[in-house]
Amino acid sequence: MLEKSDTDVGDVLAAFTRHEIDVALLVPTETGLKKSIMDATASVRDYLLSAGFHDYDRQAQGPENKVVRRAYFVQPDGLNETTVSLYRPQTKSGDPRIWFGMLGKYAVPCNLLVVFEHEDDLYVVNASRPELLLSLANPATPLGRIAAKRRPAEDPAVGELLDALREISGRGFLRPLRPGDTGVGMTLETLLGIAANAEKTPDFKGIELKAKRLKRGPTRATLFSQSPDWSVSPVGSAWNLLRTFGYHRNGKLRLNCEMSAKAPNSLGFMLSVDSERDWLKQDHLENREATKSHLVTWPLEVLRGRLREKHPQTFWVGARCRGKGADEHFHYIQVEHTRAPSVRNFQALLESGVISVDYLMSQRGEKELVRDHGYLFKIKQKDFPALFPPSNVHVLA
């Protein structure tokens, strides 16, 4: 029903993401307001479950199993207490429903309603009223007070890491400790005393560290690497994928490419989201025609978990470079500090092609083995605001 909203959904999501408030969205229809009924959509059910507020899957059908809890309609200058009813009717298959008492006095059909949990109550914001969205930035208003209260305190590790990076930056251009693309990150981690490891957790006291060479034009940043689930992938294995679609270069069978949901790449690879199964799929379009076959599968729940665990806080460190090859030197000069990605936005960014995936694989020796350099999920740095709350940029030098 979001397509019927009388307000831009993206602008509203961006406003709440800026204040690090995770939300669900509802759009009441004229029929729904008359009958006092709204569908609890999949995204609403997922939000209520993740917030620990309500689990529709454990709720039996019928009026005797209805759950009624306290809720508030947010006004620019106050809160109106009401109730939220969460239930599954006896009719049909018991499709989950939600309703807020006296909603007809707060909203009209096609208004965009933002719903979020705070201190074990539900709050409803009519985002079609501009004055309510503006009140997010004013701590003197009810909504502004909630936003200020939910803003996380500064982590002491942030200041510690910034001090260490400023000291390294003060040394000027440094010789890399490893040649090649990964040298810029490995060198920085070594200078910080971070031991190389294969752990998927953040690098420095809960802060993930990502270093890159500063280049002109848009650049893509790696969010994380995650192998597909081969047990539910029709292609069966990385080797089957490589031997079927790989190409020979420098005497080795390789498969290096970027793919997204926007359009097929030169190999006919394209991503798609299967919402029913909660999968991200890599499909193959034969000769760029309508014939499409599903090859590779990632469970979206696994990907959401990787994003959540990898980037509670991240320092994206930029290095100026001079020289090439063995004569290359790095000067670490700036940091962009991001926090708490909006995991709820992740699927939409995959579907729209904002987040893409890179294959980096080659044959290992003469055997049917694959050297896997990662299945990299990437995003352009200019698109960070769609995934992360506002970042802090620190100039080191």
DRENDO-1510 file (C-alpha; in Angstrom, 1 decimal, always signed):
<recs>
REC; n; res; u; v; w
REC; 1; MET; +0.0; +0.0; +0.0 .
REC; 2; LEU; +3.0; +2.3; +0.2 .
REC; 3; GLU; +2.5; +3.2; -3.4 .
REC; 4; LYS; -0.7; +5.0; -2.4 .
REC; 5; SER; +1.1; +7.3; +0.0 .
REC; 6; ASP; +0.5; +11.0; -0.5 .
REC; 7; THR; +4.0; +11.7; +0.8 .
REC; 8; ASP; +7.5; +10.7; -0.5 .
REC; 9; VAL; +8.4; +7.5; +1.3 .
REC; 10; GLY; +12.2; +7.9; +0.6 .
REC; 11; ASP; +12.2; +11.4; +2.2 .
REC; 12; VAL; +10.5; +10.2; +5.3 .
REC; 13; LEU; +12.7; +7.2; +5.7 .
REC; 14; ALA; +15.8; +9.5; +5.3 .
REC; 15; ALA; +14.5; +11.8; +8.0 .
REC; 16; PHE; +14.1; +9.1; +10.6 .
REC; 17; THR; +17.4; +7.4; +9.5 .
REC; 18; ARG; +19.2; +10.6; +10.1 .
REC; 19; HIS; +18.0; +10.4; +13.7 .
REC; 20; GLU; +18.7; +6.7; +13.9 .
REC; 21; ILE; +15.1; +5.7; +14.5 .
REC; 22; ASP; +14.1; +2.4; +12.9 .
REC; 23; VAL; +10.5; +2.5; +11.8 .
REC; 24; ALA; +7.6; +0.7; +10.0 .
REC; 25; LEU; +5.3; +2.4; +7.6 .
REC; 26; LEU; +1.5; +2.1; +7.1 .
REC; 27; VAL; -0.9; +3.8; +4.7 .
REC; 28; PRO; -4.6; +3.7; +5.7 .
REC; 29; THR; -7.2; +3.4; +2.9 .
REC; 30; GLU; -10.6; +5.0; +2.9 .
REC; 31; THR; -12.2; +1.6; +3.3 .
REC; 32; GLY; -9.8; +0.7; +6.2 .
REC; 33; LEU; -10.6; +3.9; +8.1 .
REC; 34; LYS; -14.3; +3.3; +7.7 .
REC; 35; LYS; -14.1; -0.3; +8.9 .
REC; 36; SER; -11.4; +0.4; +11.5 .
REC; 37; ILE; -9.0; -2.2; +10.0 .
REC; 38; MET; -5.5; -2.3; +8.5 .
REC; 39; ASP; -3.4; -5.1; +7.3 .
REC; 40; ALA; -0.2; -5.7; +9.3 .
REC; 41; THR; +2.1; -6.0; +6.3 .
REC; 42; ALA; +5.2; -8.2; +6.3 .
REC; 43; SER; +7.5; -5.2; +7.0 .
REC; 44; VAL; +5.3; -4.1; +9.9 .
REC; 45; ARG; +5.2; -7.7; +11.3 .
REC; 46; ASP; +9.0; -7.9; +10.9 .
REC; 47; TYR; +9.5; -4.6; +12.7 .
REC; 48; LEU; +7.2; -5.4; +15.6 .
REC; 49; LEU; +9.0; -8.8; +16.0 .
REC; 50; SER; +12.5; -7.3; +15.9 .
REC; 51; ALA; +11.5; -4.6; +18.4 .
REC; 52; GLY; +10.2; -7.3; +20.8 .
REC; 53; PHE; +6.7; -5.7; +20.7 .
REC; 54; HIS; +4.6; -8.5; +19.2 .
REC; 55; ASP; +4.9; -11.8; +17.4 .
REC; 56; TYR; +2.0; -12.6; +15.0 .
REC; 57; ASP; +3.3; -16.1; +14.3 .
REC; 58; ARG; +2.7; -17.1; +17.9 .
REC; 59; GLN; -0.8; -15.5; +18.0 .
REC; 60; ALA; -3.9; -17.7; +17.6 .
REC; 61; GLN; -6.9; -16.6; +15.5 .
REC; 62; GLY; -10.1; -15.2; +17.0 .
REC; 63; PRO; -11.2; -12.1; +19.0 .
REC; 64; GLU; -10.4; -13.8; +22.3 .
REC; 65; ASN; -6.7; -13.8; +21.3 .
REC; 66; LYS; -6.5; -10.1; +20.4 .
REC; 67; VAL; -3.7; -8.2; +22.1 .
REC; 68; VAL; -4.4; -4.5; +23.1 .
REC; 69; ARG; -1.5; -2.3; +24.1 .
REC; 70; ARG; -0.8; +1.4; +24.8 .
REC; 71; ALA; +0.1; +3.7; +21.9 .
REC; 72; TYR; +0.5; +7.4; +21.3 .
REC; 73; PHE; -0.4; +9.7; +18.4 .
REC; 74; VAL; +2.4; +12.3; +18.1 .
REC; 75; GLN; +1.5; +15.9; +17.8 .
REC; 76; PRO; +3.9; +18.9; +17.3 .
REC; 77; ASP; +3.2; +20.0; +20.9 .
REC; 78; GLY; +2.1; +16.8; +22.7 .
REC; 79; LEU; +1.1; +13.2; +22.7 .
REC; 80; ASN; -2.4; +11.8; +22.5 .
REC; 81; GLU; -2.7; +8.4; +24.3 .
REC; 82; THR; -4.6; +5.7; +22.4 .
REC; 83; THR; -4.5; +1.9; +22.0 .
REC; 84; VAL; -3.1; -0.5; +19.4 .
REC; 85; SER; -5.0; -3.7; +18.6 .
REC; 86; LEU; -3.0; -6.6; +17.2 .
REC; 87; TYR; -5.0; -9.6; +16.1 .
REC; 88; ARG; -5.7; -12.3; +13.6 .
REC; 89; PRO; -9.4; -12.7; +12.6 .
REC; 90; GLN; -11.2; -16.0; +12.6 .
REC; 91; THR; -12.1; -15.6; +9.0 .
REC; 92; LYS; -10.0; -16.6; +6.0 .
REC; 93; SER; -6.5; -17.6; +7.0 .
REC; 94; GLY; -6.3; -15.2; +9.8 .
REC; 95; ASP; -4.3; -12.5; +8.0 .
REC; 96; PRO; -2.6; -10.3; +10.6 .
REC; 97; ARG; -4.3; -7.0; +11.4 .
REC; 98; ILE; -3.4; -3.8; +13.3 .
REC; 99; TRP; -5.6; -0.9; +14.4 .
REC; 100; PHE; -5.1; +2.3; +16.4 .
REC; 101; GLY; -8.0; +3.6; +18.3 .
REC; 102; MET; -9.4; +6.9; +17.1 .
REC; 103; LEU; -7.1; +6.8; +14.0 .
REC; 104; GLY; -9.8; +8.5; +12.0 .
REC; 105; LYS; -9.3; +11.7; +14.0 .
REC; 106; TYR; -5.5; +11.7; +13.4 .
REC; 107; ALA; -5.2; +10.7; +9.7 .
REC; 108; VAL; -7.1; +10.7; +6.4 .
REC; 109; PRO; -6.8; +8.1; +3.6 .
REC; 110; CYS; -3.4; +7.8; +2.0 .
REC; 111; ASN; -1.5; +9.6; +4.8 .
REC; 112; LEU; +1.9; +8.1; +5.5 .
REC; 113; LEU; +2.0; +6.8; +9.1 .
REC; 114; VAL; +5.4; +6.1; +10.7 .
REC; 115; VAL; +5.2; +3.6; +13.5 .
REC; 116; PHE; +8.0; +2.9; +16.0 .
REC; 117; GLU; +8.5; +1.4; +19.5 .
REC; 118; HIS; +9.9; +3.4; +22.3 .
REC; 119; GLU; +10.1; +2.3; +25.9 .
REC; 120; ASP; +7.7; -0.6; +25.3 .
REC; 121; ASP; +4.9; +1.6; +23.7 .
REC; 122; LEU; +4.1; +2.3; +20.1 .
REC; 123; TYR; +4.2; +5.8; +18.7 .
REC; 124; VAL; +2.5; +6.9; +15.5 .
REC; 125; VAL; +3.7; +9.9; +13.5 .
REC; 126; ASN; +1.6; +11.3; +10.6 .
REC; 127; ALA; +4.5; +12.0; +8.2 .
REC; 128; SER; +2.1; +13.7; +5.8 .
REC; 129; ARG; +2.1; +16.6; +8.2 .
REC; 130; PRO; +5.3; +18.5; +7.4 .
REC; 131; GLU; +5.4; +20.2; +10.9 .
REC; 132; LEU; +5.7; +16.8; +12.5 .
REC; 133; LEU; +8.7; +15.8; +10.4 .
REC; 134; LEU; +10.4; +19.1; +11.2 .
REC; 135; SER; +9.9; +18.5; +14.9 .
REC; 136; LEU; +12.3; +15.6; +14.8 .
REC; 137; ALA; +15.2; +18.1; +14.9 .
REC; 138; ASN; +13.7; +20.2; +17.8 .
REC; 139; PRO; +14.4; +18.6; +21.2 .
REC; 140; ALA; +11.7; +20.9; +22.7 .
REC; 141; THR; +9.0; +18.8; +20.9 .
REC; 142; PRO; +7.7; +15.3; +21.9 .
REC; 143; LEU; +9.2; +13.7; +18.8 .
REC; 144; GLY; +12.5; +15.7; +19.1 .
REC; 145; ARG; +12.8; +14.6; +22.8 .
REC; 146; ILE; +12.5; +10.9; +21.8 .
REC; 147; ALA; +15.1; +11.3; +19.0 .
REC; 148; ALA; +17.5; +13.0; +21.4 .
REC; 149; LYS; +17.0; +10.3; +24.0 .
REC; 150; ARG; +17.6; +7.5; +21.5 .
REC; 151; ARG; +20.8; +9.1; +20.1 .
REC; 152; PRO; +23.8; +6.9; +21.2 .
REC; 153; ALA; +26.5; +8.3; +23.4 .
REC; 154; GLU; +30.0; +8.6; +22.0 .
REC; 155; ASP; +32.1; +5.5; +22.3 .
REC; 156; PRO; +35.4; +6.1; +24.1 .
REC; 157; ALA; +37.1; +3.8; +21.5 .
REC; 158; VAL; +36.3; +6.3; +18.8 .
REC; 159; GLY; +38.5; +9.0; +20.4 .
REC; 160; GLU; +41.2; +6.4; +21.0 .
REC; 161; LEU; +41.3; +5.2; +17.4 .
REC; 162; LEU; +41.2; +8.8; +16.0 .
REC; 163; ASP; +44.2; +9.7; +18.1 .
REC; 164; ALA; +46.1; +6.7; +16.8 .
REC; 165; LEU; +45.2; +7.5; +13.2 .
REC; 166; ARG; +46.2; +11.2; +13.6 .
REC; 167; GLU; +49.6; +10.0; +14.9 .
REC; 168; ILE; +50.1; +7.7; +11.9 .
REC; 169; SER; +48.9; +10.5; +9.5 .
REC; 170; GLY; +51.5; +12.8; +11.0 .
REC; 171; ARG; +54.3; +10.5; +9.7 .
REC; 172; GLY; +53.4; +11.5; +6.1 .
REC; 173; PHE; +53.8; +9.1; +3.2 .
REC; 174; LEU; +54.6; +5.6; +4.3 .
REC; 175; ARG; +55.9; +2.6; +2.3 .
REC; 176; PRO; +53.3; -0.3; +2.1 .
REC; 177; LEU; +54.0; -3.4; +4.0 .
REC; 178; ARG; +52.4; -5.5; +1.3 .
REC; 179; PRO; +52.1; -4.8; -2.4 .
REC; 180; GLY; +48.9; -4.8; -4.4 .
REC; 181; ASP; +45.3; -3.8; -3.8 .
REC; 182; THR; +45.2; -5.0; -0.2 .
REC; 183; GLY; +48.3; -3.2; +0.9 .
REC; 184; VAL; +46.6; +0.0; +2.0 .
REC; 185; GLY; +44.4; -1.9; +4.5 .
REC; 186; MET; +47.0; -4.4; +5.7 .
REC; 187; THR; +49.6; -1.6; +6.2 .
REC; 188; LEU; +47.2; +0.5; +8.3 .
REC; 189; GLU; +46.1; -2.5; +10.5 .
REC; 190; THR; +49.8; -3.4; +11.1 .
REC; 191; LEU; +50.6; +0.2; +12.1 .
REC; 192; LEU; +47.7; +0.1; +14.6 .
REC; 193; GLY; +48.8; -3.2; +16.0 .
REC; 194; ILE; +45.8; -5.2; +14.7 .
REC; 195; ALA; +46.8; -8.8; +14.0 .
REC; 196; ALA; +45.7; -10.3; +10.7 .
REC; 197; ASN; +42.8; -12.7; +11.1 .
REC; 198; ALA; +39.9; -14.3; +9.3 .
REC; 199; GLU; +37.3; -13.2; +11.9 .
REC; 200; LYS; +34.1; -11.6; +10.7 .
REC; 201; THR; +33.8; -9.3; +13.7 .
REC; 202; PRO; +35.0; -5.6; +13.7 .
REC; 203; ASP; +38.7; -4.9; +14.0 .
REC; 204; PHE; +39.3; -2.4; +16.8 .
REC; 205; LYS; +37.3; -2.6; +20.0 .
REC; 206; GLY; +34.0; -3.0; +18.1 .
REC; 207; ILE; +35.0; -0.6; +15.3 .
REC; 208; GLU; +35.4; -2.0; +11.8 .
REC; 209; LEU; +38.4; -0.5; +9.8 .
REC; 210; LYS; +38.2; +0.0; +6.0 .
REC; 211; ALA; +41.1; +1.7; +4.3 .
REC; 212; LYS; +41.2; +2.6; +0.6 .
REC; 213; ARG; +43.1; +4.7; -1.9 .
REC; 214; LEU; +41.5; +8.0; -2.6 .
REC; 215; LYS; +40.6; +8.3; -6.3 .
REC; 216; ARG; +38.7; +10.8; -8.4 .
REC; 217; GLY; +35.1; +10.0; -9.3 .
REC; 218; PRO; +32.6; +7.7; -7.6 .
REC; 219; THR; +34.2; +4.7; -5.8 .
REC; 220; ARG; +32.6; +1.6; -4.4 .
REC; 221; ALA; +33.2; +0.5; -0.8 .
REC; 222; THR; +33.0; -3.1; +0.3 .
REC; 223; LEU; +30.4; -3.7; +3.0 .
REC; 224; PHE; +31.3; -7.3; +3.6 .
REC; 225; SER; +32.0; -10.7; +1.9 .
REC; 226; GLN; +29.6; -13.6; +2.2 .
REC; 227; SER; +29.7; -16.9; +0.4 .
REC; 228; PRO; +26.4; -18.2; -1.1 .
REC; 229; ASP; +24.5; -21.1; +0.4 .
REC; 230; TRP; +25.5; -23.8; -2.1 .
REC; 231; SER; +23.0; -26.2; -0.7 .
REC; 232; VAL; +20.1; -24.1; -2.1 .
REC; 233; SER; +22.0; -22.9; -5.1 .
REC; 234; PRO; +21.0; -24.7; -8.4 .
REC; 235; VAL; +24.6; -24.4; -9.7 .
REC; 236; GLY; +25.7; -26.6; -6.7 .
REC; 237; SER; +29.2; -25.3; -6.1 .
REC; 238; ALA; +31.7; -22.6; -6.7 .
REC; 239; TRP; +33.6; -24.9; -9.0 .
REC; 240; ASN; +30.5; -25.6; -11.2 .
REC; 241; LEU; +30.0; -21.8; -11.5 .
REC; 242; LEU; +33.6; -21.2; -12.4 .
REC; 243; ARG; +34.0; -24.0; -14.9 .
REC; 244; THR; +30.7; -23.1; -16.7 .
REC; 245; PHE; +31.1; -19.3; -16.9 .
REC; 246; GLY; +34.8; -18.7; -16.2 .
REC; 247; TYR; +37.3; -17.5; -18.8 .
REC; 248; HIS; +41.0; -18.0; -19.2 .
REC; 249; ARG; +43.3; -15.1; -18.5 .
REC; 250; ASN; +47.1; -15.3; -17.9 .
REC; 251; GLY; +46.9; -19.1; -18.0 .
REC; 252; LYS; +44.3; -19.4; -15.3 .
REC; 253; LEU; +40.5; -19.9; -15.3 .
REC; 254; ARG; +38.9; -16.9; -13.7 .
REC; 255; LEU; +35.5; -15.4; -13.0 .
REC; 256; ASN; +35.8; -11.7; -11.9 .
REC; 257; CYS; +32.8; -9.5; -12.5 .
REC; 258; GLU; +30.3; -7.0; -10.9 .
REC; 259; MET; +26.6; -7.6; -11.0 .
REC; 260; SER; +23.5; -5.9; -9.7 .
REC; 261; ALA; +19.7; -6.0; -10.0 .
REC; 262; LYS; +19.6; -3.1; -12.5 .
REC; 263; ALA; +20.6; -5.0; -15.7 .
REC; 264; PRO; +22.5; -8.1; -16.7 .
REC; 265; ASN; +26.3; -7.7; -17.0 .
REC; 266; SER; +28.3; -8.9; -20.0 .
REC; 267; LEU; +28.1; -12.5; -18.8 .
REC; 268; GLY; +24.3; -12.3; -18.4 .
REC; 269; PHE; +24.5; -12.3; -14.6 .
REC; 270; MET; +21.9; -10.3; -12.7 .
REC; 271; LEU; +20.7; -10.2; -9.1 .
REC; 272; SER; +17.0; -10.5; -8.1 .
REC; 273; VAL; +15.2; -10.6; -4.7 .
REC; 274; ASP; +12.8; -13.4; -3.9 .
REC; 275; SER; +10.7; -11.9; -1.1 .
REC; 276; GLU; +8.6; -15.0; -0.6 .
REC; 277; ARG; +11.7; -17.2; +0.2 .
REC; 278; ASP; +13.7; -14.3; +1.6 .
REC; 279; TRP; +16.5; -15.0; -0.8 .
REC; 280; LEU; +18.9; -12.9; -2.9 .
REC; 281; LYS; +19.4; -14.8; -6.2 .
REC; 282; GLN; +22.0; -14.6; -8.9 .
REC; 283; ASP; +20.3; -15.4; -12.2 .
REC; 284; HIS; +21.7; -15.9; -15.7 .
REC; 285; LEU; +20.0; -14.4; -18.7 .
REC; 286; GLU; +20.8; -16.4; -21.9 .
REC; 287; ASN; +21.9; -14.0; -24.7 .
REC; 288; ARG; +20.3; -11.2; -22.7 .
REC; 289; GLU; +16.8; -12.6; -23.7 .
REC; 290; ALA; +13.9; -13.5; -21.5 .
REC; 291; THR; +15.2; -17.0; -20.8 .
REC; 292; LYS; +16.4; -16.8; -17.2 .
REC; 293; SER; +17.9; -19.5; -15.0 .
REC; 294; HIS; +18.6; -19.2; -11.2 .
REC; 295; LEU; +22.1; -20.2; -10.4 .
REC; 296; VAL; +23.2; -18.9; -6.9 .
REC; 297; THR; +21.4; -18.2; -3.6 .
REC; 298; TRP; +22.1; -16.1; -0.5 .
REC; 299; PRO; +19.5; -16.2; +2.3 .
REC; 300; LEU; +18.7; -12.6; +3.0 .
REC; 301; GLU; +18.6; -13.2; +6.7 .
REC; 302; VAL; +22.2; -14.2; +6.6 .
REC; 303; LEU; +23.1; -11.1; +4.7 .
REC; 304; ARG; +21.2; -8.8; +7.1 .
REC; 305; GLY; +23.1; -10.5; +9.9 .
REC; 306; ARG; +26.4; -9.9; +8.3 .
REC; 307; LEU; +25.7; -6.2; +7.7 .
REC; 308; ARG; +24.5; -5.9; +11.3 .
REC; 309; GLU; +27.6; -7.6; +12.9 .
REC; 310; LYS; +30.2; -6.1; +10.6 .
REC; 311; HIS; +29.2; -2.4; +10.8 .
REC; 312; PRO; +28.0; -1.4; +14.3 .
REC; 313; GLN; +30.7; +1.3; +13.8 .
REC; 314; THR; +33.1; +1.7; +10.9 .
REC; 315; PHE; +36.0; +4.0; +10.1 .
REC; 316; TRP; +36.4; +4.4; +6.3 .
REC; 317; VAL; +40.0; +5.7; +6.1 .
REC; 318; GLY; +41.1; +7.4; +2.9 .
REC; 319; ALA; +44.8; +7.4; +1.8 .
REC; 320; ARG; +46.4; +9.7; -0.7 .
REC; 321; CYS; +48.9; +7.7; -2.9 .
REC; 322; ARG; +52.0; +8.6; -4.8 .
REC; 323; GLY; +54.2; +6.3; -6.9 .
REC; 324; LYS; +53.3; +3.0; -8.4 .
REC; 325; GLY; +54.0; -0.7; -7.8 .
REC; 326; ALA; +57.0; -1.2; -5.5 .
REC; 327; ASP; +57.4; +2.6; -5.2 .
REC; 328; GLU; +53.9; +3.3; -4.1 .
REC; 329; HIS; +53.5; +5.2; -0.7 .
REC; 330; PHE; +50.4; +6.0; +1.3 .
REC; 331; HIS; +49.4; +9.0; +3.4 .
REC; 332; TYR; +46.3; +8.4; +5.5 .
REC; 333; ILE; +44.5; +11.8; +5.5 .
REC; 334; GLN; +40.8; +11.4; +6.3 .
REC; 335; VAL; +38.2; +9.2; +8.1 .
REC; 336; GLU; +34.5; +8.9; +7.5 .
REC; 337; HIS; +32.8; +7.4; +10.7 .
REC; 338; THR; +29.5; +5.6; +10.1 .
REC; 339; ARG; +27.3; +3.9; +12.7 .
REC; 340; ALA; +24.4; +1.4; +12.9 .
REC; 341; PRO; +23.3; +0.7; +9.3 .
REC; 342; SER; +19.6; +0.6; +8.6 .
REC; 343; VAL; +19.3; -3.1; +8.0 .
REC; 344; ARG; +15.7; -2.6; +7.1 .
REC; 345; ASN; +16.8; -0.6; +4.0 .
REC; 346; PHE; +19.2; -3.3; +2.8 .
REC; 347; GLN; +16.8; -5.3; +0.7 .
REC; 348; ALA; +15.4; -2.2; -1.1 .
REC; 349; LEU; +19.0; -1.1; -1.9 .
REC; 350; LEU; +19.7; -4.5; -3.4 .
REC; 351; GLU; +16.5; -4.5; -5.4 .
REC; 352; SER; +17.2; -1.0; -6.8 .
REC; 353; GLY; +20.8; -1.9; -7.7 .
REC; 354; VAL; +22.4; +0.5; -5.2 .
REC; 355; ILE; +24.2; -2.4; -3.6 .
REC; 356; SER; +26.0; -4.7; -6.0 .
REC; 357; VAL; +28.0; -7.9; -5.7 .
REC; 358; ASP; +31.5; -8.8; -7.1 .
REC; 359; TYR; +32.7; -12.3; -7.9 .
REC; 360; LEU; +36.5; -12.7; -7.4 .
REC; 361; MET; +37.4; -16.3; -8.1 .
REC; 362; SER; +40.0; -18.4; -10.0 .
REC; 363; GLN; +41.1; -22.0; -10.4 .
REC; 364; ARG; +43.6; -23.2; -7.8 .
REC; 365; GLY; +46.4; -25.1; -9.5 .
REC; 366; GLU; +45.4; -27.9; -11.9 .
REC; 367; LYS; +42.7; -29.3; -9.6 .
REC; 368; GLU; +39.0; -28.7; -9.5 .
REC; 369; LEU; +39.4; -26.2; -6.7 .
REC; 370; VAL; +38.5; -22.6; -6.5 .
REC; 371; ARG; +40.6; -19.8; -5.0 .
REC; 372; ASP; +37.9; -17.6; -3.5 .
REC; 373; HIS; +38.9; -13.9; -3.0 .
REC; 374; GLY; +35.4; -13.1; -1.7 .
REC; 375; TYR; +31.8; -12.6; -2.7 .
REC; 376; LEU; +31.9; -8.8; -2.1 .
REC; 377; PHE; +28.8; -6.8; -1.4 .
REC; 378; LYS; +29.6; -3.2; -2.3 .
REC; 379; ILE; +28.0; +0.3; -2.3 .
REC; 380; LYS; +29.1; +3.6; -3.7 .
REC; 381; GLN; +30.3; +6.0; -1.0 .
REC; 382; LYS; +27.9; +8.7; -2.2 .
REC; 383; ASP; +25.0; +6.3; -1.4 .
REC; 384; PHE; +26.0; +5.9; +2.3 .
REC; 385; PRO; +23.1; +8.1; +3.5 .
REC; 386; ALA; +20.6; +5.5; +2.2 .
REC; 387; LEU; +22.1; +2.9; +4.4 .
REC; 388; PHE; +23.8; +4.7; +7.3 .
REC; 389; PRO; +22.7; +7.6; +9.6 .
REC; 390; PRO; +24.6; +10.8; +9.1 .
REC; 391; SER; +28.4; +10.1; +9.3 .
REC; 392; ASN; +31.1; +12.2; +10.8 .
REC; 393; VAL; +34.1; +13.1; +8.6 .
REC; 394; HIS; +37.4; +13.7; +10.3 .
REC; 395; VAL; +40.4; +15.3; +8.5 .
REC; 396; LEU; +43.6; +13.7; +9.7 .
REC; 397; ALA; +46.0; +15.9; +7.8 .
</recs>
